[in-house]
């Protein structure tokens, strides 16, 4: 737990750990109710406390365990490796709390999937046993999201976290609690209440806003250089670094965040020491932007590495979401030795920011370190640059390593070259490996070419592999009403809300193409069947459909609905939906929005949005 800020009349530097009175909120009641049930059970229980940085997740869990689980043991492995060692040795004894604070540190990285699988096994041990974790919402979404076909990197983590409904810790205190006499009697709480905005008491207690102010309002002489070092650390974390940040990396990356005048005024022998001192300065005696990293094997800190404050990490993922790091940042990345999973993430980040040579170098280093997923990504860069032979070789290597996405790309290349039989064979191999996209694409091509029998054969194969989209498009285009209805019903029977969402989109496109009004969807054929499926009270309402679709893939759902609104002429609603998707981090939505602005004649806004849209609609043709 973070030490809290002190009361207005208390000494700031006496070194004592300040823990203010605990004020229960609604989530505390819910958490304790579940813990009481777990104590009475003979089964192992997984409990998850979810909330943003510095909202009080750890304190809530601590107070609940202290109240509800008296007499139980508590085990707190500090790393994923220590957790695996504990579970390999037979796991915790009954009546033990396995404490996993900041659970993302156990479930991501090189040991993440192995740790998740071991925890799933732990939940099959004799009880009673409590596995209690805390987690940021952002990491919960990443670890539980349905992955693209053939790219499932968190299968065990998703299965583990899918077993439990999190107890959510809100960011703000309810207004009625601010009248609680304890809020005024406790010096730390009273000071936090008087200085926080939006009732964000817990964040102020942990000095979060003050830490942001220390970063943003950096003062001479060392502040500007400290600001540059902190910004480099922020970009490193948000773009892929998960391990502690080396001082050498920060020193090499920081100059690009400074003006020419600031660089000229710096003492080459002393500027970094002053910058590091500013970044390590504790705000309110509580938290620093860069914290030391504890040595996991002995007392003291690891030399030469630092951890970015969680609160600043969380702040940067919003405030710097569209920021482009300078050249010095990428040079520093290339001069270091990130872990293989970090190399892949950093390569993806550099690629989306048009740093293609750097991306190619990082992908190659990840491949050399054994990450075969990067073969396809590097192949795409080569293909984009016109290096077709190199791309083909990399796709083949990826396919040989079991990457279904590489098989998909090879199949589509065969189709573009006119080798439809070869394309189909590769598409079938990809579908068998879990990715039916090539079969869907080939079926759509056949449909557009008028080969409806060939399209149906391929669409049925894709549907059998779990992807009925081609059936829906074929049904809308098929002239034979009886066959079209059967195909549509087969697609609907797949039971996936995303299927119905896509069907709705296809119907909307057909309405636009055929100039059919919303009130004239029809009562027979695929359009009528789609209307029935989307509106039947016995099945699922359209609103529920979109809710489920957004839960599964928010970006896709918002973009699809925006496109539908644009087809019906409601451009204002379409732009609003695209802005929501962009705010959620969907770069493709920015490109869609740019096109709408361009069509409306606002070319300056369109140009800026296209720039921020990155490569969502395709990068420049020659990346090298």
C-alpha positions as CSV (number, residue, x, y, z in Angstrom):
1,X,0.0,0.0,0.0
2,X,1.1,3.6,-0.6
3,X,1.8,5.7,2.5
4,X,-0.7,8.5,2.7
5,X,-0.2,12.2,2.6
6,X,0.0,13.8,6.1
7,X,-2.5,16.1,7.8
8,X,-1.9,19.8,7.5
9,X,-0.4,20.1,11.0
10,X,1.7,17.0,10.9
11,X,5.4,16.9,10.2
12,X,6.3,16.0,6.6
13,X,9.7,14.4,7.1
14,X,9.5,12.3,10.3
15,X,9.7,9.1,8.2
16,X,6.5,7.5,9.7
17,X,4.2,5.4,7.4
18,X,0.9,7.2,7.5
19,X,-2.2,5.0,7.2
20,X,-5.4,7.0,7.6
21,X,-8.7,5.8,8.9
22,X,-10.5,3.4,6.5
23,X,-13.9,4.6,5.3
24,X,-16.0,1.8,3.9
25,X,-17.8,2.2,0.6
26,X,-20.3,0.0,-1.2
27,X,-17.7,-2.2,-2.9
28,X,-16.3,-3.1,0.6
29,X,-19.7,-4.5,1.6
30,X,-19.8,-6.6,-1.5
31,X,-16.2,-7.8,-1.2
32,X,-16.7,-8.8,2.5
33,X,-19.9,-10.6,1.7
34,X,-18.0,-12.8,-0.9
35,X,-15.1,-13.4,1.5
36,X,-17.5,-14.6,4.2
37,X,-19.0,-17.0,1.7
38,X,-15.5,-18.2,0.8
39,X,-14.6,-18.8,4.5
40,X,-17.7,-21.0,4.9
41,X,-16.9,-23.0,1.7
42,X,-14.7,-26.0,1.4
43,X,-13.7,-25.0,-2.2
44,X,-10.9,-22.8,-3.4
45,X,-12.1,-19.3,-4.4
46,X,-10.7,-16.7,-6.8
47,X,-11.5,-13.1,-5.9
48,X,-10.6,-10.1,-8.1
49,X,-10.6,-6.5,-6.9
50,X,-10.5,-4.2,-10.0
51,X,-9.8,-0.5,-10.2
52,X,-7.6,2.2,-11.6
53,X,-4.2,3.1,-10.1
54,X,-4.3,4.6,-6.6
55,X,-8.1,4.1,-6.1
56,X,-7.6,2.0,-3.0
57,X,-7.7,-1.6,-4.4
58,X,-5.0,-2.9,-2.1
59,X,-6.3,-1.2,1.0
60,X,-9.8,-2.5,0.4
61,X,-8.5,-6.1,0.0
62,X,-6.3,-5.7,3.1
63,X,-9.1,-4.5,5.3
64,X,-11.5,-7.1,4.0
65,X,-9.1,-10.0,4.6
66,X,-8.2,-8.6,8.1
67,X,-11.9,-8.5,9.0
68,X,-13.2,-11.7,7.4
69,X,-10.4,-14.2,7.4
70,X,-9.0,-14.1,10.9
71,X,-6.7,-17.0,11.7
72,X,-5.9,-17.7,8.0
73,X,-2.3,-17.7,6.7
74,X,-1.3,-15.2,4.0
75,X,1.3,-16.0,1.2
76,X,2.6,-13.2,-1.0
77,X,4.9,-14.3,-3.8
78,X,6.7,-11.2,-5.2
79,X,7.2,-12.4,-8.8
80,X,5.6,-14.8,-11.3
81,X,8.7,-17.1,-10.9
82,X,8.1,-17.2,-7.1
83,X,4.4,-18.0,-7.7
84,X,5.3,-20.8,-10.0
85,X,7.8,-22.2,-7.5
86,X,5.1,-22.1,-4.8
87,X,2.5,-23.9,-6.9
88,X,5.0,-26.4,-8.2
89,X,5.7,-27.3,-4.6
90,X,2.1,-28.3,-4.0
91,X,0.5,-24.9,-3.5
92,X,-0.7,-23.1,-0.4
93,X,-2.1,-25.1,2.5
94,X,-5.9,-24.9,3.2
95,X,-7.1,-21.7,5.0
96,X,-4.5,-19.6,3.2
97,X,-4.9,-16.4,1.3
98,X,-2.7,-16.3,-1.8
99,X,-2.2,-12.6,-2.2
100,X,-1.5,-11.4,-5.8
101,X,-1.4,-7.6,-5.7
102,X,-1.2,-6.0,-9.2
103,X,-2.1,-9.3,-10.8
104,X,-1.0,-8.2,-14.2
105,X,2.6,-8.6,-13.0
106,X,2.0,-12.3,-12.7
107,X,-0.2,-12.9,-15.8
108,X,1.8,-10.9,-18.5
109,X,5.4,-11.3,-19.6
110,X,7.4,-14.5,-20.3
111,X,5.9,-16.5,-17.4
112,X,2.4,-15.1,-17.6
113,X,0.6,-18.0,-19.4
114,X,2.4,-20.6,-17.3
115,X,1.4,-18.8,-14.1
116,X,-2.2,-18.5,-15.3
117,X,-2.3,-22.3,-16.0
118,X,-0.8,-23.1,-12.6
119,X,-3.4,-20.8,-10.9
120,X,-6.2,-22.7,-12.7
121,X,-4.7,-25.9,-11.3
122,X,-4.5,-24.3,-7.8
123,X,-8.2,-23.7,-7.9
124,X,-8.7,-27.5,-8.1
125,X,-6.8,-28.1,-4.8
126,X,-8.6,-29.0,-1.6
127,X,-10.1,-26.0,0.2
128,X,-10.9,-23.7,1.8
129,X,-8.4,-21.5,-0.1
130,X,-8.5,-17.9,-1.3
131,X,-6.7,-16.5,-4.3
132,X,-7.1,-12.8,-4.0
133,X,-5.8,-10.4,-6.8
134,X,-6.0,-6.8,-7.7
135,X,-6.0,-5.6,-11.3
136,X,-6.3,-2.4,-13.4
137,X,-9.3,-2.4,-15.7
138,X,-7.0,-1.9,-18.7
139,X,-5.1,-5.1,-18.0
140,X,-8.4,-6.9,-17.3
141,X,-9.7,-6.0,-20.7
142,X,-6.4,-7.0,-22.4
143,X,-6.3,-10.4,-20.6
144,X,-10.0,-11.3,-21.2
145,X,-10.6,-9.9,-24.7
146,X,-11.5,-12.3,-27.4
147,X,-8.3,-12.4,-29.6
148,X,-8.1,-12.3,-33.4
149,X,-8.1,-15.7,-34.9
150,X,-4.8,-17.5,-34.6
151,X,-3.3,-14.9,-32.2
152,X,-4.4,-16.1,-28.8
153,X,-1.6,-15.1,-26.4
154,X,-3.6,-15.1,-23.2
155,X,-5.7,-18.2,-23.4
156,X,-5.0,-19.4,-19.8
157,X,-5.3,-15.9,-18.3
158,X,-8.6,-15.4,-20.1
159,X,-9.9,-18.8,-18.8
160,X,-8.7,-18.0,-15.3
161,X,-10.2,-14.5,-15.1
162,X,-13.4,-15.5,-16.8
163,X,-14.3,-17.5,-13.7
164,X,-14.9,-14.5,-11.5
165,X,-16.9,-11.3,-11.6
166,X,-14.6,-8.5,-10.3
167,X,-15.4,-6.3,-7.4
168,X,-14.9,-2.8,-8.8
169,X,-13.4,0.0,-6.7
170,X,-14.7,3.3,-8.0
171,X,-12.4,6.2,-8.7
172,X,-14.4,8.6,-6.5
173,X,-16.0,8.7,-3.1
174,X,-19.8,9.2,-3.0
175,X,-20.7,12.7,-1.9
176,X,-22.6,11.5,1.2
177,X,-19.4,9.9,2.6
178,X,-17.7,13.3,2.6
179,X,-20.0,14.2,5.6
180,X,-18.7,11.3,7.6
181,X,-17.2,12.8,10.9
182,X,-14.1,10.5,10.4
183,X,-13.3,12.4,7.1
184,X,-12.8,15.5,9.2
185,X,-11.2,13.9,12.3
186,X,-8.4,12.1,10.4
187,X,-5.8,14.6,9.3
188,X,-4.8,12.8,6.1
189,X,-8.4,12.4,5.0
190,X,-9.3,16.0,5.8
191,X,-6.4,17.2,3.8
192,X,-7.2,14.9,0.9
193,X,-10.8,16.0,0.9
194,X,-9.8,19.7,0.8
195,X,-7.4,19.3,-2.1
196,X,-8.9,16.6,-4.3
197,X,-11.1,17.2,-7.4
198,X,-14.1,15.1,-8.3
199,X,-14.0,13.4,-4.8
200,X,-10.9,11.4,-5.9
201,X,-9.8,11.0,-2.3
202,X,-7.8,7.9,-2.6
203,X,-5.7,9.3,-5.4
204,X,-4.9,12.4,-3.5
205,X,-4.0,10.4,-0.4
206,X,-1.4,8.6,-2.5
207,X,-0.3,12.0,-4.0
208,X,-1.3,11.1,-7.5
209,X,-2.4,14.5,-8.7
210,X,0.5,16.2,-7.0
211,X,2.9,13.8,-8.7
212,X,1.4,14.8,-12.1
213,X,1.8,18.4,-11.2
214,X,5.4,17.8,-10.2
215,X,5.9,16.3,-13.7
216,X,4.1,18.9,-15.7
217,X,5.3,22.0,-13.8
218,X,8.9,21.1,-13.8
219,X,11.1,24.0,-12.5
220,X,14.7,25.0,-13.1
221,X,17.4,24.0,-12.8
222,X,16.8,20.3,-13.0
223,X,13.1,20.1,-13.7
224,X,13.1,20.3,-17.5
225,X,15.7,17.5,-17.7
226,X,13.7,15.5,-15.1
227,X,10.6,16.1,-17.2
228,X,12.3,14.7,-20.3
229,X,13.5,11.6,-18.4
230,X,10.0,10.9,-16.9
231,X,8.4,11.4,-20.4
232,X,10.8,8.9,-21.9
233,X,9.9,6.4,-19.1
234,X,6.2,7.0,-19.8
235,X,6.6,6.3,-23.5
236,X,8.7,3.3,-22.8
237,X,6.0,1.8,-20.6
238,X,3.0,2.6,-22.8
239,X,4.7,1.3,-25.9
240,X,5.9,-2.0,-24.7
241,X,8.5,-2.0,-21.9
242,X,7.3,-4.1,-18.9
243,X,10.5,-4.7,-17.1
244,X,12.4,-2.2,-15.0
245,X,13.8,0.7,-17.1
246,X,17.6,1.0,-17.3
247,X,19.1,4.3,-16.4
248,X,21.3,4.0,-19.6
249,X,18.1,3.8,-21.7
250,X,16.6,6.9,-20.0
251,X,19.8,8.9,-20.4
252,X,19.9,8.0,-24.1
253,X,16.2,8.6,-24.8
254,X,15.7,11.9,-22.9
255,X,17.6,14.4,-25.2
256,X,14.9,14.3,-27.9
257,X,12.3,15.5,-25.4
258,X,14.3,18.7,-24.8
259,X,14.6,21.9,-26.9
260,X,17.9,22.8,-28.6
261,X,18.4,25.6,-26.1
262,X,17.9,23.2,-23.1
263,X,20.4,20.7,-24.6
264,X,23.0,23.5,-25.2
265,X,22.7,24.7,-21.6
266,X,23.2,21.2,-20.1
267,X,26.4,20.2,-18.4
268,X,27.3,16.9,-20.2
269,X,28.8,15.5,-17.0
270,X,26.0,16.4,-14.6
271,X,22.6,16.9,-16.4
272,X,21.5,13.3,-16.1
273,X,22.3,13.1,-12.3
274,X,20.2,16.2,-11.7
275,X,17.4,14.9,-14.0
276,X,17.3,11.6,-12.1
277,X,17.3,13.4,-8.8
278,X,14.2,15.4,-9.9
279,X,12.5,12.3,-11.2
280,X,13.2,10.4,-7.9
281,X,12.1,13.3,-5.6
282,X,9.2,12.1,-3.4
283,X,6.2,14.3,-3.7
284,X,4.5,15.0,-0.4
285,X,7.0,12.5,1.0
286,X,4.9,9.7,-0.5
287,X,5.6,8.8,-4.1
288,X,8.2,9.6,-6.8
289,X,7.9,9.5,-10.6
290,X,10.7,6.9,-10.8
291,X,10.9,4.5,-7.9
292,X,13.8,2.0,-7.1
293,X,13.2,-1.6,-7.9
294,X,13.6,-4.0,-5.0
295,X,16.1,-6.9,-5.3
296,X,14.0,-10.0,-5.2
297,X,16.8,-12.1,-3.6
298,X,18.3,-9.8,-1.0
299,X,17.8,-6.5,0.7
300,X,18.2,-3.2,-1.1
301,X,17.4,-2.0,-4.6
302,X,18.7,-3.3,-8.0
303,X,21.3,-0.9,-9.3
304,X,20.8,1.2,-12.4
305,X,17.1,0.4,-13.0
306,X,13.8,2.2,-12.1
307,X,10.1,1.6,-12.1
308,X,7.7,4.3,-13.3
309,X,5.0,5.3,-10.8
310,X,1.8,3.4,-11.6
311,X,-0.2,6.6,-11.3
312,X,2.0,8.3,-13.9
313,X,1.9,5.2,-16.1
314,X,-1.9,5.3,-16.0
315,X,-1.9,9.1,-16.6
316,X,0.4,8.8,-19.6
317,X,-1.7,6.1,-21.4
318,X,-4.4,8.8,-21.7
319,X,-2.5,12.1,-22.0
320,X,0.2,10.8,-24.4
321,X,-1.9,8.3,-26.3
322,X,-1.3,10.1,-29.6
323,X,2.1,11.4,-28.9
324,X,5.0,10.4,-31.3
325,X,8.3,9.8,-29.4
326,X,11.4,11.5,-30.8
327,X,14.2,9.8,-32.7
328,X,16.3,9.6,-29.6
329,X,13.7,7.3,-28.0
330,X,13.9,4.8,-30.8
331,X,17.7,5.0,-31.0
332,X,17.7,4.2,-27.2
333,X,15.4,1.3,-27.8
334,X,17.6,-0.2,-30.4
335,X,20.7,0.2,-28.2
336,X,19.1,-1.8,-25.4
337,X,18.3,-5.5,-25.0
338,X,14.5,-5.7,-24.3
339,X,13.0,-9.1,-23.6
340,X,11.5,-10.9,-26.6
341,X,7.9,-10.0,-25.7
342,X,8.9,-6.4,-25.2
343,X,10.7,-6.4,-28.6
344,X,7.5,-7.5,-30.3
345,X,5.4,-4.8,-28.6
346,X,8.0,-2.1,-29.3
347,X,8.2,-3.2,-32.9
348,X,4.4,-3.0,-33.3
349,X,4.5,0.5,-31.7
350,X,7.3,1.7,-34.0
351,X,5.5,0.3,-37.1
352,X,2.2,2.0,-36.3
353,X,4.2,5.3,-36.0
354,X,5.8,4.8,-39.4
355,X,9.3,4.0,-38.0
356,X,9.6,1.1,-40.4
357,X,13.3,0.5,-40.4
358,X,13.3,0.4,-36.6
359,X,10.3,-1.9,-36.6
360,X,12.0,-4.3,-39.1
361,X,15.1,-4.3,-36.9
362,X,13.1,-5.0,-33.7
363,X,11.0,-7.7,-35.4
364,X,14.2,-9.4,-36.6
365,X,15.6,-9.3,-33.1
366,X,12.4,-10.8,-31.7
367,X,12.5,-13.6,-34.3
368,X,16.2,-14.3,-33.5
369,X,15.1,-14.6,-29.8
370,X,12.5,-17.2,-30.8
371,X,9.3,-15.2,-31.2
372,X,7.9,-16.8,-34.4
373,X,4.8,-14.6,-34.3
374,X,6.9,-11.7,-35.6
375,X,7.7,-13.6,-38.9
376,X,4.3,-12.6,-40.3
377,X,4.6,-9.0,-39.1
378,X,8.0,-8.6,-40.7
379,X,6.7,-10.3,-43.8
380,X,3.9,-7.7,-44.0
381,X,6.5,-4.9,-43.9
382,X,8.5,-6.5,-46.7
383,X,5.4,-7.0,-48.8
384,X,4.4,-3.4,-48.2
385,X,7.8,-2.2,-49.4
386,X,7.6,-4.4,-52.5
387,X,10.1,-7.0,-51.3
388,X,7.8,-9.8,-52.4
389,X,10.4,-12.6,-52.4
390,X,11.5,-11.8,-48.8
391,X,7.9,-11.6,-47.7
392,X,7.0,-15.0,-49.3
393,X,9.9,-16.6,-47.4
394,X,8.9,-15.1,-44.1
395,X,5.3,-16.1,-44.5
396,X,6.4,-19.6,-45.3
397,X,8.6,-19.7,-42.2
398,X,5.7,-18.4,-40.1
399,X,3.3,-21.0,-41.5
400,X,5.9,-23.7,-40.8
401,X,6.1,-22.5,-37.2
402,X,2.3,-22.9,-36.9
403,X,1.1,-19.3,-37.3
404,X,-2.3,-19.6,-38.9
405,X,-2.3,-15.9,-39.8
406,X,0.8,-16.5,-42.0
407,X,-1.1,-19.3,-43.8
408,X,-4.0,-16.9,-44.4
409,X,-1.6,-14.4,-46.0
410,X,-0.1,-17.1,-48.2
411,X,-3.5,-18.2,-49.3
412,X,-4.5,-14.6,-50.2
413,X,-1.3,-14.1,-52.1
414,X,-2.1,-17.3,-54.1
415,X,-5.6,-16.0,-54.8
416,X,-4.3,-12.7,-56.0
417,X,-1.9,-14.5,-58.3
418,X,-4.7,-16.6,-59.8
419,X,-3.8,-19.9,-58.1
420,X,-7.2,-20.5,-56.6
421,X,-6.6,-24.2,-56.0
422,X,-3.4,-23.5,-54.1
423,X,-5.2,-20.7,-52.2
424,X,-8.0,-23.0,-51.1
425,X,-5.6,-25.6,-49.8
426,X,-3.7,-23.1,-47.7
427,X,-7.0,-21.6,-46.6
428,X,-8.2,-25.0,-45.4
429,X,-4.9,-25.5,-43.5
430,X,-5.3,-22.1,-41.8
431,X,-8.9,-22.9,-40.9
432,X,-7.8,-26.2,-39.4
433,X,-5.3,-24.1,-37.3
434,X,-8.1,-21.9,-36.1
435,X,-8.2,-19.0,-38.6
436,X,-10.9,-19.2,-41.2
437,X,-10.4,-15.7,-42.6
438,X,-8.9,-16.9,-45.9
439,X,-11.9,-19.2,-46.5
440,X,-14.2,-16.3,-45.9
441,X,-12.3,-14.0,-48.3
442,X,-12.2,-16.6,-51.0
443,X,-16.0,-17.2,-50.6
444,X,-16.6,-13.5,-50.8
445,X,-14.5,-13.3,-54.0
446,X,-16.5,-16.1,-55.5
447,X,-19.7,-14.4,-54.6
448,X,-18.6,-11.2,-56.2
449,X,-17.5,-13.0,-59.3
450,X,-20.9,-14.7,-59.6
451,X,-19.6,-18.2,-58.7
452,X,-22.3,-18.8,-56.1
453,X,-21.9,-22.6,-56.0
454,X,-18.1,-22.2,-55.3
455,X,-18.9,-19.5,-52.8
456,X,-21.3,-21.7,-50.9
457,X,-18.9,-24.6,-50.8
458,X,-16.2,-22.3,-49.3
459,X,-18.7,-20.5,-47.0
460,X,-19.8,-23.8,-45.6
461,X,-16.2,-24.7,-44.9
462,X,-15.7,-21.4,-43.1
463,X,-18.9,-21.8,-41.1
464,X,-17.8,-25.3,-40.0
465,X,-14.5,-23.7,-38.8
466,X,-16.6,-21.2,-36.7
467,X,-16.8,-18.2,-39.1
468,X,-20.3,-17.9,-40.7
469,X,-19.8,-14.4,-42.1
470,X,-19.5,-15.6,-45.7
471,X,-22.8,-17.3,-45.4
472,X,-24.5,-14.0,-44.6
473,X,-23.0,-12.1,-47.5
474,X,-23.9,-15.0,-49.8
475,X,-27.5,-15.0,-48.5
476,X,-28.0,-11.3,-49.1
477,X,-26.7,-11.6,-52.7
478,X,-28.3,-15.0,-53.6
479,X,-31.2,-14.6,-55.9
480,X,-32.8,-18.0,-54.8
481,X,-35.0,-16.8,-51.9
482,X,-35.4,-20.3,-50.4
483,X,-31.7,-21.0,-50.4
484,X,-30.9,-17.5,-49.2
485,X,-33.3,-18.0,-46.2
486,X,-31.7,-21.3,-45.3
487,X,-28.2,-19.7,-45.5
488,X,-29.3,-16.8,-43.3
489,X,-30.9,-19.1,-40.8
490,X,-27.7,-21.2,-40.6
491,X,-25.7,-18.1,-39.9
492,X,-28.1,-16.9,-37.2
493,X,-28.1,-20.3,-35.6
494,X,-24.3,-20.0,-35.0
495,X,-25.4,-18.1,-31.9
496,X,-22.6,-15.5,-31.8
497,X,-23.8,-11.9,-31.2
498,X,-21.1,-10.7,-33.5
499,X,-22.7,-12.7,-36.3
500,X,-26.0,-10.9,-35.9
501,X,-24.2,-7.6,-35.7
502,X,-22.4,-8.3,-39.0
503,X,-25.7,-9.5,-40.5
504,X,-27.3,-6.2,-39.5
505,X,-24.5,-4.3,-41.2
506,X,-24.9,-6.4,-44.4
507,X,-28.6,-5.8,-44.4
508,X,-28.0,-2.0,-43.9
509,X,-25.6,-2.1,-46.9
510,X,-28.1,-4.0,-49.0
511,X,-30.8,-1.4,-48.0
512,X,-28.5,1.4,-49.1
513,X,-27.5,-0.3,-52.4
514,X,-31.1,-1.1,-53.2
515,X,-32.5,2.2,-51.8
516,X,-34.8,0.3,-49.5
517,X,-36.2,2.3,-46.6
518,X,-35.9,1.3,-43.0
519,X,-39.7,0.7,-42.9
520,X,-39.5,-1.6,-45.9
521,X,-37.1,-4.3,-44.8
522,X,-39.4,-6.9,-46.1
523,X,-41.1,-9.9,-44.6
524,X,-39.5,-12.7,-46.6
525,X,-36.0,-13.6,-47.8
526,X,-32.8,-12.8,-46.0
527,X,-33.8,-9.2,-45.2
528,X,-37.0,-10.2,-43.5
529,X,-35.3,-13.1,-41.7
530,X,-32.6,-10.7,-40.5
531,X,-35.2,-8.3,-39.2
532,X,-36.9,-11.1,-37.3
533,X,-33.7,-12.3,-35.8
534,X,-32.7,-8.8,-34.7
535,X,-36.1,-7.7,-33.3
536,X,-37.8,-10.9,-32.0
537,X,-38.5,-10.5,-28.3
538,X,-38.0,-14.3,-27.9
539,X,-34.5,-14.0,-29.3
540,X,-32.4,-10.8,-28.8
541,X,-33.2,-7.1,-29.2
542,X,-31.0,-5.0,-31.4
543,X,-30.0,-2.9,-28.4
544,X,-28.9,-6.1,-26.5
545,X,-27.1,-7.2,-29.6
546,X,-25.0,-4.1,-29.7
547,X,-24.4,-4.2,-26.0
548,X,-23.0,-7.8,-26.4
549,X,-21.0,-6.9,-29.5
550,X,-19.5,-3.8,-27.8
551,X,-18.5,-6.0,-24.8
552,X,-16.8,-8.4,-27.1
553,X,-15.2,-5.9,-29.5
554,X,-15.9,-2.3,-28.7
555,X,-13.9,-0.8,-31.6
556,X,-15.6,-3.0,-34.2
557,X,-19.0,-2.4,-32.9
558,X,-18.7,1.3,-32.7
559,X,-17.2,1.6,-36.2
560,X,-19.8,-0.7,-37.7
561,X,-22.7,1.3,-36.1
562,X,-21.1,4.5,-37.3
563,X,-20.9,3.2,-40.9
564,X,-24.5,2.2,-40.7
565,X,-25.6,5.7,-39.5
566,X,-23.6,7.3,-42.3
567,X,-25.3,5.2,-44.9
568,X,-28.7,6.5,-43.6
569,X,-27.4,10.1,-43.8
570,X,-27.0,10.7,-40.0
571,X,-23.4,12.0,-40.3
572,X,-23.6,13.8,-36.9
573,X,-24.4,10.6,-35.1
574,X,-21.8,8.7,-37.2
575,X,-19.1,11.2,-36.2
576,X,-20.0,11.0,-32.5
577,X,-19.7,7.2,-32.6
578,X,-16.3,7.4,-34.4
579,X,-15.1,9.9,-31.8
580,X,-16.1,7.4,-29.0
581,X,-14.2,4.6,-30.8
582,X,-11.1,6.9,-31.3
583,X,-11.2,7.9,-27.6
584,X,-11.1,4.1,-26.8
585,X,-7.9,3.9,-28.8
586,X,-9.2,2.7,-32.2
587,X,-6.9,4.4,-34.8
588,X,-9.1,3.1,-37.6
589,X,-12.0,5.2,-36.3
590,X,-9.8,8.3,-36.8
591,X,-9.3,7.4,-40.4
592,X,-13.0,6.9,-40.9
593,X,-13.7,10.2,-39.2
594,X,-11.1,11.9,-41.5
595,X,-12.9,10.6,-44.5
596,X,-16.1,12.1,-43.3
597,X,-14.4,15.4,-42.6
598,X,-12.8,15.4,-46.1
599,X,-16.2,14.7,-47.7
600,X,-17.6,17.7,-45.8
601,X,-14.8,19.9,-47.1
602,X,-13.0,20.4,-43.8
603,X,-9.6,19.5,-45.4
604,X,-7.4,20.8,-42.5
605,X,-9.2,18.7,-39.9
606,X,-9.1,15.7,-42.3
607,X,-5.3,16.0,-42.8
608,X,-4.7,16.1,-39.1
609,X,-7.0,13.1,-38.5
610,X,-5.4,11.1,-41.3
611,X,-2.0,11.8,-39.6
612,X,-3.2,10.6,-36.3
613,X,-5.0,7.6,-37.9
614,X,-1.6,6.1,-38.5
615,X,-1.8,3.1,-40.8
616,X,-5.3,2.1,-40.0
617,X,-6.3,2.2,-43.7
618,X,-2.9,1.2,-45.1
619,X,0.5,2.7,-44.6
620,X,2.5,4.4,-47.4
621,X,3.5,2.1,-50.1
622,X,7.3,2.2,-49.5
623,X,8.2,1.9,-45.8
624,X,11.9,1.5,-46.5
